[in-house]
Amino acid sequence: MAKNEKRVQVTLACEVCKRRNYITTKNKLNDRERIEMKKFCRWDRQHTLHKETR
């Protein structure tokens, strides 16, 4: 069975330290824009905004 091409892997980068901390998936049909999430950054030791990178 083939993998679903509607879901793509995206990398999330911290807006404070600019490190790429997380890899997640998103549905590119429903979420056309870049996603933003508040996630824990272990270098800053606090919850910061993480944005999708290319």
The first five atom37 places (N, CA, C, CB, O) and aatype in JSON, in Angstrom:
{
  "aatype": [12, 0, 11, 2, 6, 11, 1, 19, 5, 19, 16, 10, 0, 4, 6, 19, 4, 11, 1, 1, 2, 18, 9, 16, 16, 11, 2, 11, 10, 2, 3, 1, 6, 1, 9, 6, 12, 11, 11, 13, 4, 1, 17, 3, 1, 5, 8, 16, 10, 8, 11, 6, 16, 1],
  "atom_mask": [
    [1, 1, 1, 1, 1],
    [1, 1, 1, 1, 1],
    [1, 1, 1, 1, 1],
    [1, 1, 1, 1, 1],
    [1, 1, 1, 1, 1],
    [1, 1, 1, 1, 1],
    [1, 1, 1, 1, 1],
    [1, 1, 1, 1, 1],
    [1, 1, 1, 1, 1],
    [1, 1, 1, 1, 1],
    [1, 1, 1, 1, 1],
    [1, 1, 1, 1, 1],
    [1, 1, 1, 1, 1],
    [1, 1, 1, 1, 1],
    [1, 1, 1, 1, 1],
    [1, 1, 1, 1, 1],
    [1, 1, 1, 1, 1],
    [1, 1, 1, 1, 1],
    [1, 1, 1, 1, 1],
    [1, 1, 1, 1, 1],
    [1, 1, 1, 1, 1],
    [1, 1, 1, 1, 1],
    [1, 1, 1, 1, 1],
    [1, 1, 1, 1, 1],
    [1, 1, 1, 1, 1],
    [1, 1, 1, 1, 1],
    [1, 1, 1, 1, 1],
    [1, 1, 1, 1, 1],
    [1, 1, 1, 1, 1],
    [1, 1, 1, 1, 1],
    [1, 1, 1, 1, 1],
    [1, 1, 1, 1, 1],
    [1, 1, 1, 1, 1],
    [1, 1, 1, 1, 1],
    [1, 1, 1, 1, 1],
    [1, 1, 1, 1, 1],
    [1, 1, 1, 1, 1],
    [1, 1, 1, 1, 1],
    [1, 1, 1, 1, 1],
    [1, 1, 1, 1, 1],
    [1, 1, 1, 1, 1],
    [1, 1, 1, 1, 1],
    [1, 1, 1, 1, 1],
    [1, 1, 1, 1, 1],
    [1, 1, 1, 1, 1],
    [1, 1, 1, 1, 1],
    [1, 1, 1, 1, 1],
    [1, 1, 1, 1, 1],
    [1, 1, 1, 1, 1],
    [1, 1, 1, 1, 1],
    [1, 1, 1, 1, 1],
    [1, 1, 1, 1, 1],
    [1, 1, 1, 1, 1],
    [1, 1, 1, 1, 1]
  ],
  "atom_positions": [
    [[0.84, -1.17, 0.0], [0.0, 0.0, 0.0], [0.89, 1.25, 0.0], [-0.96, -0.01, 1.22], [1.84, 1.34, 0.78]],
    [[0.59, 2.19, -0.86], [1.39, 3.4, -0.98], [1.08, 4.37, 0.16], [1.13, 4.09, -2.33], [-0.02, 4.36, 0.72]],
    [[2.05, 5.18, 0.49], [1.85, 6.19, 1.52], [0.99, 7.31, 0.97], [3.2, 6.73, 2.01], [1.0, 7.59, -0.23]],
    [[0.25, 7.95, 1.83], [-0.67, 9.01, 1.43], [0.12, 10.28, 1.09], [-1.71, 9.29, 2.55], [0.84, 10.81, 1.94]],
    [[-0.01, 10.78, -0.15], [0.71, 11.97, -0.57], [0.06, 13.26, -0.09], [0.83, 11.99, -2.07], [0.64, 14.34, -0.26]],
    [[-1.12, 13.19, 0.51], [-1.78, 14.39, 1.0], [-1.12, 14.9, 2.27], [-3.26, 14.11, 1.25], [-1.18, 16.1, 2.56]],
    [[-0.51, 14.01, 3.04], [0.18, 14.4, 4.28], [1.67, 14.51, 4.0], [-0.1, 13.39, 5.43], [2.27, 13.58, 3.45]],
    [[2.26, 15.62, 4.37], [3.69, 15.85, 4.14], [4.39, 16.11, 5.46], [3.91, 17.03, 3.15], [3.78, 16.61, 6.41]],
    [[5.67, 15.78, 5.53], [6.46, 16.06, 6.71], [6.95, 17.5, 6.66], [7.65, 15.1, 6.83], [7.4, 17.98, 5.62]],
    [[6.85, 18.19, 7.8], [7.33, 19.56, 7.9], [8.24, 19.66, 9.13], [6.14, 20.57, 8.0], [8.08, 18.92, 10.1]],
    [[9.19, 20.58, 9.06], [10.11, 20.83, 10.16], [9.72, 22.12, 10.84], [11.57, 20.88, 9.67], [9.43, 23.12, 10.18]],
    [[9.72, 22.11, 12.17], [9.37, 23.3, 12.94], [10.64, 23.88, 13.57], [8.33, 22.96, 14.03], [11.42, 23.17, 14.19]],
    [[10.84, 25.19, 13.39], [12.01, 25.87, 13.92], [11.57, 26.88, 14.98], [12.8, 26.57, 12.79], [10.55, 27.55, 14.83]],
    [[12.36, 26.98, 16.03], [12.09, 27.93, 17.12], [12.34, 29.34, 16.63], [12.97, 27.62, 18.36], [13.31, 29.6, 15.92]],
    [[11.46, 30.25, 17.0], [11.6, 31.65, 16.59], [12.63, 32.4, 17.44], [10.27, 32.34, 16.67], [13.12, 33.44, 17.01]],
    [[12.96, 31.89, 18.63], [13.9, 32.57, 19.5], [15.34, 32.16, 19.18], [13.59, 32.27, 20.97], [16.18, 33.02, 18.92]],
    [[15.61, 30.86, 19.18], [16.99, 30.4, 18.97], [17.24, 29.94, 17.53], [17.31, 29.27, 19.92], [18.38, 29.66, 17.17]],
    [[16.19, 29.86, 16.71], [16.27, 29.5, 15.28], [16.72, 28.06, 15.04], [17.23, 30.44, 14.58], [17.13, 27.73, 13.93]],
    [[16.63, 27.21, 16.04], [16.99, 25.8, 15.85], [15.79, 25.0, 15.4], [17.56, 25.2, 17.16], [14.65, 25.3, 15.77]],
    [[16.05, 23.99, 14.59], [14.98, 23.12, 14.09], [14.8, 21.98, 15.06], [15.31, 22.59, 12.65], [15.6, 21.04, 15.09]],
    [[13.75, 22.06, 15.87], [13.57, 21.14, 16.99], [12.62, 20.0, 16.71], [13.09, 21.9, 18.16], [12.79, 18.91, 17.27]],
    [[11.61, 20.2, 15.88], [10.55, 19.22, 15.74], [10.29, 18.89, 14.27], [9.27, 19.73, 16.38], [10.48, 19.73, 13.39]],
    [[9.86, 17.65, 14.02], [9.37, 17.22, 12.72], [7.98, 16.68, 12.94], [10.32, 16.14, 12.05], [7.76, 15.85, 13.82]],
    [[7.03, 17.15, 12.14], [5.64, 16.72, 12.25], [5.06, 16.58, 10.86], [4.8, 17.71, 13.11], [5.74, 16.86, 9.87]],
    [[3.81, 16.16, 10.77], [3.14, 16.04, 9.48], [1.95, 16.97, 9.45], [2.7, 14.58, 9.2], [1.37, 17.31, 10.48]],
    [[1.59, 17.39, 8.24], [0.4, 18.2, 8.07], [-0.28, 17.79, 6.78], [0.73, 19.71, 8.08], [0.35, 17.26, 5.87]],
    [[-1.58, 18.05, 6.72], [-2.35, 17.79, 5.52], [-2.24, 19.02, 4.63], [-3.85, 17.45, 5.85], [-2.74, 20.09, 4.98]],
    [[-1.58, 18.86, 3.49], [-1.34, 20.04, 2.64], [-2.58, 20.5, 1.89], [-0.25, 19.74, 1.66], [-2.57, 21.59, 1.32]],
    [[-3.63, 19.7, 1.86], [-4.88, 20.15, 1.25], [-5.67, 21.05, 2.19], [-5.74, 18.95, 0.85], [-6.28, 22.03, 1.75]],
    [[-5.66, 20.75, 3.48], [-6.4, 21.54, 4.46], [-5.6, 22.72, 4.99], [-6.83, 20.67, 5.6], [-6.17, 23.77, 5.26]],
    [[-4.28, 22.57, 5.13], [-3.41, 23.6, 5.69], [-2.45, 24.08, 4.62], [-2.63, 23.08, 6.92], [-1.34, 23.56, 4.51]],
    [[-2.87, 25.05, 3.84], [-2.05, 25.56, 2.74], [-0.92, 26.46, 3.25], [-2.92, 26.32, 1.74], [0.17, 26.48, 2.68]],
    [[-1.19, 27.22, 4.33], [-0.19, 28.14, 4.86], [0.79, 27.38, 5.75], [-0.87, 29.28, 5.64], [0.6, 26.21, 6.08]],
    [[1.85, 28.09, 6.13], [2.81, 27.5, 7.06], [2.18, 27.45, 8.45], [4.14, 28.31, 7.09], [1.49, 28.39, 8.87]],
    [[2.42, 26.37, 9.16], [1.81, 26.21, 10.48], [2.69, 26.83, 11.55], [1.56, 24.72, 10.79], [3.91, 26.95, 11.38]],
    [[2.07, 27.23, 12.66], [2.75, 27.8, 13.82], [2.2, 27.11, 15.06], [2.55, 29.35, 13.9], [0.99, 26.95, 15.2]],
    [[3.1, 26.72, 15.96], [2.7, 26.07, 17.21], [3.57, 26.57, 18.34], [2.79, 24.53, 17.09], [4.72, 26.93, 18.14]],
    [[3.0, 26.6, 19.53], [3.81, 26.86, 20.72], [4.31, 25.51, 21.22], [3.0, 27.63, 21.84], [3.52, 24.66, 21.63]],
    [[5.63, 25.32, 21.18], [6.24, 24.07, 21.6], [7.36, 24.38, 22.59], [6.79, 23.26, 20.37], [7.79, 25.53, 22.71]],
    [[7.81, 23.36, 23.31], [8.88, 23.52, 24.28], [10.23, 23.48, 23.57], [8.81, 22.43, 25.37], [10.52, 22.54, 22.83]],
    [[11.05, 24.5, 23.79], [12.41, 24.54, 23.26], [13.35, 24.16, 24.39], [12.77, 25.95, 22.66], [13.4, 24.84, 25.41]],
    [[14.1, 23.1, 24.2], [14.95, 22.64, 25.3], [16.2, 23.49, 25.47], [15.34, 21.21, 25.08], [16.85, 23.41, 26.51]],
    [[16.57, 24.29, 24.47], [17.71, 25.19, 24.62], [17.33, 26.47, 25.34], [18.3, 25.52, 23.25], [18.12, 27.01, 26.11]],
    [[16.12, 26.95, 25.11], [15.62, 28.13, 25.81], [14.96, 27.77, 27.13], [14.65, 28.89, 24.94], [14.78, 28.63, 28.0]],
    [[14.6, 26.51, 27.29], [13.92, 25.99, 28.48], [12.61, 26.7, 28.76], [14.83, 26.1, 29.68], [12.3, 27.01, 29.91]],
    [[11.85, 26.96, 27.7], [10.53, 27.55, 27.84], [9.72, 27.26, 26.59], [10.62, 29.08, 28.1], [10.27, 26.85, 25.56]],
    [[8.43, 27.48, 26.67], [7.56, 27.31, 25.51], [7.69, 28.54, 24.62], [6.09, 27.08, 25.95], [7.48, 29.67, 25.06]],
    [[8.03, 28.31, 23.36], [8.2, 29.4, 22.4], [7.43, 29.06, 21.13], [9.7, 29.63, 22.08], [6.98, 27.93, 20.94]],
    [[7.27, 30.05, 20.28], [6.6, 29.87, 19.01], [7.52, 29.15, 18.03], [6.13, 31.21, 18.44], [8.66, 29.57, 17.85]],
    [[7.03, 28.1, 17.41], [7.76, 27.35, 16.4], [7.01, 27.48, 15.09], [7.94, 25.86, 16.8], [5.8, 27.27, 15.04]],
    [[7.74, 27.82, 14.01], [7.12, 27.98, 12.7], [7.68, 26.96, 11.72], [7.36, 29.41, 12.17], [8.79, 26.46, 11.86]],
    [[6.88, 26.65, 10.74], [7.27, 25.7, 9.71], [8.37, 26.28, 8.82], [6.05, 25.29, 8.85], [8.29, 27.44, 8.41]],
    [[9.39, 25.47, 8.52], [10.46, 25.89, 7.63], [10.36, 25.11, 6.33], [11.85, 25.68, 8.28], [9.64, 24.12, 6.25]],
    [[11.07, 25.56, 5.33], [11.05, 24.88, 4.03], [12.1, 23.81, 3.97], [11.25, 25.89, 2.89], [12.24, 23.13, 2.96]]
  ]
}
